[in-house]
């Protein structure tokens, strides 16, 4: 397994990984594509970063993650997406992507990573994943995304 930044030729493969999870809405999938476009053609202030996992063929994409610095903070980062191909979930790909991000951000002096996710049943596996990896639930906002669907926020302190 190789973890590396994606190439422009990976765009459709990354989008397919997100689509095949079956949990992202059409709007969320549009945002993934938009963030990838920004990553490959950044403006001076754009700071999204992507990593992909190649598992097998050199042109395959088994999973991806997107993260970036949180504006107006002292060394805080946001994890926007971490997604693994449905056929390769529970094989350690997500854990390796997350570890790579955490290790990279520690070397950059990041203090913490924050992320948010839905409190819906469909996102229960994601919440368990983050909790298993030491992310602390720091907030819950009822009815945030829609009536009956709240937002859960997590944090992992990397260094003081």
LOMI-301347 format. One record per residue (C-alpha): residue number from 1; residue in three letters; z, y, x. Coordinates in nm, 3 decimals, always signed. Example, Ala and Ser with C-alpha at 12.3 -4.5 7.8 and 13.67 -1.06 7.14 Angstrom:
<sites>
<site seq="1" type="ALA" pz="+0.780" py="-0.450" px="+1.230"/>
<site seq="2" type="SER" pz="+0.714" py="-0.106" px="+1.367"/>
</sites>
This chain:
<sites>
<site seq="1" type="UNK" pz="+0.000" py="+0.000" px="+0.000"/>
<site seq="2" type="UNK" pz="-0.097" py="+0.343" px="+0.128"/>
<site seq="3" type="UNK" pz="+0.039" py="+0.675" px="+0.007"/>
<site seq="4" type="UNK" pz="-0.173" py="+0.980" px="+0.083"/>
<site seq="5" type="UNK" pz="-0.310" py="+1.301" px="-0.065"/>
<site seq="6" type="UNK" pz="-0.604" py="+1.236" px="-0.298"/>
<site seq="7" type="UNK" pz="-0.968" py="+1.318" px="-0.232"/>
<site seq="8" type="UNK" pz="-1.189" py="+1.492" px="-0.490"/>
<site seq="9" type="UNK" pz="-1.360" py="+1.158" px="-0.553"/>
<site seq="10" type="UNK" pz="-1.025" py="+1.026" px="-0.682"/>
<site seq="11" type="UNK" pz="-1.007" py="+1.273" px="-0.973"/>
<site seq="12" type="UNK" pz="-1.150" py="+1.041" px="-1.239"/>
<site seq="13" type="UNK" pz="-0.939" py="+0.749" px="-1.113"/>
<site seq="14" type="UNK" pz="-0.620" py="+0.954" px="-1.133"/>
<site seq="15" type="UNK" pz="-0.709" py="+1.070" px="-1.484"/>
<site seq="16" type="UNK" pz="-0.776" py="+0.709" px="-1.584"/>
<site seq="17" type="UNK" pz="-0.432" py="+0.601" px="-1.456"/>
<site seq="18" type="UNK" pz="-0.272" py="+0.871" px="-1.673"/>
<site seq="19" type="UNK" pz="-0.483" py="+0.782" px="-1.977"/>
<site seq="20" type="UNK" pz="-0.408" py="+0.411" px="-1.951"/>
<site seq="21" type="UNK" pz="-0.031" py="+0.458" px="-1.968"/>
<site seq="22" type="UNK" pz="-0.064" py="+0.518" px="-2.340"/>
<site seq="23" type="UNK" pz="+0.224" py="+0.767" px="-2.348"/>
<site seq="24" type="UNK" pz="+0.055" py="+1.097" px="-2.265"/>
<site seq="25" type="UNK" pz="-0.089" py="+1.316" px="-2.539"/>
<site seq="26" type="UNK" pz="-0.440" py="+1.459" px="-2.518"/>
<site seq="27" type="UNK" pz="-0.285" py="+1.793" px="-2.420"/>
<site seq="28" type="UNK" pz="-0.082" py="+1.633" px="-2.140"/>
<site seq="29" type="UNK" pz="-0.393" py="+1.456" px="-2.010"/>
<site seq="30" type="UNK" pz="-0.578" py="+1.789" px="-2.013"/>
<site seq="31" type="UNK" pz="-0.296" py="+1.941" px="-1.806"/>
<site seq="32" type="UNK" pz="-0.317" py="+1.656" px="-1.551"/>
<site seq="33" type="UNK" pz="-0.688" py="+1.727" px="-1.506"/>
<site seq="34" type="UNK" pz="-0.623" py="+2.102" px="-1.487"/>
<site seq="35" type="UNK" pz="-0.356" py="+2.055" px="-1.219"/>
<site seq="36" type="UNK" pz="-0.591" py="+1.830" px="-1.022"/>
<site seq="37" type="UNK" pz="-0.866" py="+2.092" px="-1.044"/>
<site seq="38" type="UNK" pz="-0.617" py="+2.349" px="-0.913"/>
<site seq="39" type="UNK" pz="-0.514" py="+2.114" px="-0.633"/>
<site seq="40" type="UNK" pz="-0.874" py="+2.059" px="-0.521"/>
<site seq="41" type="UNK" pz="-0.979" py="+2.424" px="-0.566"/>
<site seq="42" type="UNK" pz="-0.660" py="+2.624" px="-0.515"/>
<site seq="43" type="UNK" pz="-0.624" py="+2.997" px="-0.555"/>
<site seq="44" type="UNK" pz="-0.404" py="+3.170" px="-0.296"/>
<site seq="45" type="UNK" pz="-0.087" py="+3.133" px="-0.508"/>
<site seq="46" type="UNK" pz="-0.146" py="+2.773" px="-0.625"/>
<site seq="47" type="UNK" pz="+0.100" py="+2.527" px="-0.478"/>
<site seq="48" type="UNK" pz="+0.068" py="+2.197" px="-0.666"/>
<site seq="49" type="UNK" pz="+0.078" py="+1.894" px="-0.439"/>
<site seq="50" type="UNK" pz="-0.047" py="+1.547" px="-0.525"/>
<site seq="51" type="UNK" pz="+0.005" py="+1.209" px="-0.366"/>
<site seq="52" type="UNK" pz="-0.164" py="+0.886" px="-0.465"/>
<site seq="53" type="UNK" pz="-0.091" py="+0.524" px="-0.397"/>
<site seq="54" type="UNK" pz="-0.374" py="+0.297" px="-0.296"/>
<site seq="55" type="UNK" pz="-0.293" py="-0.067" px="-0.355"/>
<site seq="56" type="UNK" pz="-0.579" py="-0.291" px="-0.258"/>
<site seq="57" type="UNK" pz="-0.930" py="-0.151" px="-0.228"/>
<site seq="58" type="UNK" pz="-0.962" py="+0.166" px="-0.016"/>
<site seq="59" type="UNK" pz="-1.098" py="+0.365" px="-0.311"/>
<site seq="60" type="UNK" pz="-0.843" py="+0.241" px="-0.566"/>
<site seq="61" type="UNK" pz="-0.569" py="+0.454" px="-0.723"/>
<site seq="62" type="UNK" pz="-0.262" py="+0.261" px="-0.836"/>
<site seq="63" type="UNK" pz="-0.045" py="+0.564" px="-0.907"/>
<site seq="64" type="UNK" pz="-0.001" py="+0.934" px="-0.848"/>
<site seq="65" type="UNK" pz="+0.262" py="+1.205" px="-0.833"/>
<site seq="66" type="UNK" pz="+0.243" py="+1.582" px="-0.864"/>
<site seq="67" type="UNK" pz="+0.513" py="+1.820" px="-0.743"/>
<site seq="68" type="UNK" pz="+0.556" py="+2.176" px="-0.627"/>
<site seq="69" type="UNK" pz="+0.807" py="+2.443" px="-0.529"/>
<site seq="70" type="UNK" pz="+0.991" py="+2.613" px="-0.812"/>
<site seq="71" type="UNK" pz="+0.912" py="+2.985" px="-0.811"/>
<site seq="72" type="UNK" pz="+1.193" py="+3.231" px="-0.743"/>
<site seq="73" type="UNK" pz="+1.434" py="+2.967" px="-0.614"/>
<site seq="74" type="UNK" pz="+1.588" py="+2.884" px="-0.278"/>
<site seq="75" type="UNK" pz="+1.424" py="+2.556" px="-0.173"/>
<site seq="76" type="UNK" pz="+1.411" py="+2.391" px="-0.517"/>
<site seq="77" type="UNK" pz="+1.113" py="+2.174" px="-0.614"/>
<site seq="78" type="UNK" pz="+0.982" py="+2.041" px="-0.943"/>
<site seq="79" type="UNK" pz="+0.847" py="+1.692" px="-0.994"/>
<site seq="80" type="UNK" pz="+0.578" py="+1.734" px="-1.260"/>
<site seq="81" type="UNK" pz="+0.428" py="+1.388" px="-1.287"/>
<site seq="82" type="UNK" pz="+0.477" py="+1.042" px="-1.151"/>
<site seq="83" type="UNK" pz="+0.254" py="+0.782" px="-1.306"/>
<site seq="84" type="UNK" pz="+0.163" py="+0.424" px="-1.218"/>
<site seq="85" type="UNK" pz="-0.127" py="+0.222" px="-1.354"/>
<site seq="86" type="UNK" pz="-0.001" py="+0.013" px="-1.644"/>
<site seq="87" type="UNK" pz="-0.114" py="-0.311" px="-1.477"/>
<site seq="88" type="UNK" pz="+0.088" py="-0.228" px="-1.163"/>
<site seq="89" type="UNK" pz="+0.410" py="-0.096" px="-1.311"/>
<site seq="90" type="UNK" pz="+0.735" py="-0.256" px="-1.193"/>
<site seq="91" type="UNK" pz="+0.583" py="-0.342" px="-0.854"/>
<site seq="92" type="UNK" pz="+0.752" py="-0.068" px="-0.653"/>
<site seq="93" type="UNK" pz="+0.464" py="+0.182" px="-0.649"/>
<site seq="94" type="UNK" pz="+0.655" py="+0.449" px="-0.840"/>
<site seq="95" type="UNK" pz="+0.960" py="+0.400" px="-0.617"/>
<site seq="96" type="UNK" pz="+0.748" py="+0.437" px="-0.304"/>
<site seq="97" type="UNK" pz="+0.582" py="+0.754" px="-0.432"/>
<site seq="98" type="UNK" pz="+0.922" py="+0.900" px="-0.521"/>
<site seq="99" type="UNK" pz="+1.072" py="+0.807" px="-0.183"/>
<site seq="100" type="UNK" pz="+0.775" py="+0.962" px="-0.002"/>
<site seq="101" type="UNK" pz="+0.817" py="+1.288" px="-0.194"/>
<site seq="102" type="UNK" pz="+1.193" py="+1.299" px="-0.135"/>
<site seq="103" type="UNK" pz="+1.159" py="+1.226" px="+0.238"/>
<site seq="104" type="UNK" pz="+0.881" py="+1.483" px="+0.276"/>
<site seq="105" type="UNK" pz="+1.082" py="+1.749" px="+0.095"/>
<site seq="106" type="UNK" pz="+1.394" py="+1.678" px="+0.300"/>
<site seq="107" type="UNK" pz="+1.195" py="+1.746" px="+0.617"/>
<site seq="108" type="UNK" pz="+1.084" py="+2.077" px="+0.463"/>
<site seq="109" type="UNK" pz="+1.446" py="+2.172" px="+0.395"/>
<site seq="110" type="UNK" pz="+1.435" py="+2.133" px="+0.017"/>
<site seq="111" type="UNK" pz="+1.776" py="+2.146" px="-0.148"/>
<site seq="112" type="UNK" pz="+1.696" py="+1.960" px="-0.471"/>
<site seq="113" type="UNK" pz="+1.427" py="+1.821" px="-0.699"/>
<site seq="114" type="UNK" pz="+1.429" py="+1.886" px="-1.074"/>
<site seq="115" type="UNK" pz="+1.223" py="+1.714" px="-1.341"/>
<site seq="116" type="UNK" pz="+1.203" py="+1.702" px="-1.716"/>
<site seq="117" type="UNK" pz="+1.095" py="+1.436" px="-1.959"/>
<site seq="118" type="UNK" pz="+1.103" py="+1.358" px="-2.327"/>
<site seq="119" type="UNK" pz="+1.400" py="+1.194" px="-2.496"/>
<site seq="120" type="UNK" pz="+1.162" py="+0.984" px="-2.710"/>
<site seq="121" type="UNK" pz="+1.170" py="+0.606" px="-2.705"/>
<site seq="122" type="UNK" pz="+0.831" py="+0.597" px="-2.529"/>
<site seq="123" type="UNK" pz="+0.989" py="+0.775" px="-2.229"/>
<site seq="124" type="UNK" pz="+1.301" py="+0.556" px="-2.206"/>
<site seq="125" type="UNK" pz="+1.152" py="+0.357" px="-1.912"/>
<site seq="126" type="UNK" pz="+1.088" py="+0.685" px="-1.725"/>
<site seq="127" type="UNK" pz="+1.446" py="+0.800" px="-1.781"/>
<site seq="128" type="UNK" pz="+1.583" py="+0.466" px="-1.657"/>
<site seq="129" type="UNK" pz="+1.354" py="+0.489" px="-1.352"/>
<site seq="130" type="UNK" pz="+1.489" py="+0.831" px="-1.252"/>
<site seq="131" type="UNK" pz="+1.849" py="+0.730" px="-1.314"/>
<site seq="132" type="UNK" pz="+1.806" py="+0.416" px="-1.099"/>
<site seq="133" type="UNK" pz="+1.682" py="+0.643" px="-0.820"/>
<site seq="134" type="UNK" pz="+1.987" py="+0.865" px="-0.823"/>
<site seq="135" type="UNK" pz="+1.869" py="+1.145" px="-1.050"/>
<site seq="136" type="UNK" pz="+2.149" py="+1.305" px="-1.246"/>
<site seq="137" type="UNK" pz="+2.095" py="+1.407" px="-1.607"/>
<site seq="138" type="UNK" pz="+2.187" py="+1.777" px="-1.611"/>
<site seq="139" type="UNK" pz="+2.069" py="+1.895" px="-1.953"/>
<site seq="140" type="UNK" pz="+1.943" py="+1.782" px="-2.290"/>
<site seq="141" type="UNK" pz="+1.771" py="+2.017" px="-2.532"/>
<site seq="142" type="UNK" pz="+1.731" py="+1.887" px="-2.888"/>
<site seq="143" type="UNK" pz="+1.401" py="+1.938" px="-3.071"/>
<site seq="144" type="UNK" pz="+1.239" py="+2.096" px="-2.765"/>
<site seq="145" type="UNK" pz="+0.889" py="+1.943" px="-2.768"/>
<site seq="146" type="UNK" pz="+0.883" py="+1.891" px="-3.144"/>
<site seq="147" type="UNK" pz="+1.129" py="+1.834" px="-3.427"/>
<site seq="148" type="UNK" pz="+1.310" py="+1.513" px="-3.332"/>
<site seq="149" type="UNK" pz="+1.181" py="+1.513" px="-2.972"/>
<site seq="150" type="UNK" pz="+1.407" py="+1.672" px="-2.716"/>
<site seq="151" type="UNK" pz="+1.383" py="+1.743" px="-2.346"/>
<site seq="152" type="UNK" pz="+1.599" py="+1.576" px="-2.081"/>
<site seq="153" type="UNK" pz="+1.633" py="+1.745" px="-1.742"/>
<site seq="154" type="UNK" pz="+1.727" py="+1.563" px="-1.422"/>
<site seq="155" type="UNK" pz="+1.821" py="+1.673" px="-1.071"/>
<site seq="156" type="UNK" pz="+1.856" py="+1.505" px="-0.736"/>
<site seq="157" type="UNK" pz="+2.030" py="+1.698" px="-0.459"/>
<site seq="158" type="UNK" pz="+1.855" py="+1.636" px="-0.127"/>
<site seq="159" type="UNK" pz="+2.079" py="+1.851" px="+0.093"/>
<site seq="160" type="UNK" pz="+2.326" py="+2.135" px="+0.051"/>
</sites>
